Amino acid sequence: KGTAAVAALYDKWAASYDAEMAVAGYRHPSIALALLARHVPKGSAPLLDAGAGTGLIGQWLQIMGYPIVEALDISEGMLAVAKTKNCYSAFHVLGLGGPLPFADGQFKAILSAGVFTSGHVGIEGLDELIRSCSKGGIIVLTVKGTLWDESFATHVAGDSRLRLVEVTEPYVS
């Protein structure tokens, strides 16, 4: 129903999100983090967590040795929880799909887990992440299978700025 409705849903969910997703066995964050760690040297900075939510991935990035990570999320409530975890250097309340307030090539790596899915963000959110990532940088995304098949695979294959490094087999998140 639009970005305001999505933000309001996550604002209400923020306090219980981590516990509920842990019980559900939510796997996107751990898989995305493993892929990032495989391709981005420890200490690389700065990084962007696009769709940071409550800061779960930010905490793990800090533990893994990535010292400067910025958080971007559509939900002020989720970012309020993330702020309590002291793992981000900056916070940006906005959604993907429009212009982002970052310089060209600002980030060494960008991670976005659970954002590119039905009812959230589609292919329209990708180009600004590409622009914001440094040349030779790494972008790790989880993408719902239907979105990958409908638009992402063709877009990624046809974009000369990108080189597909790794794709996982489909999995239940």
Buried (B, 14 or more C-beta within 10 A) or exposed (E): EEBEEBBBBBBEBBBEBBEEBEEEEBBBBEBBBEBBBEBBEEEBBBBBBBBBBBBBBBBBBBEBEBEBBBBBBBBEBBBBBBBEBEBBEEBBBBBBBEEBEBEEEBBBBBBBBBBBBEEBBBBEBBBBBBBBBBEEBBBBBBBBEEBBEEBBBEBBEEEEEBEEEEEEEEEEB
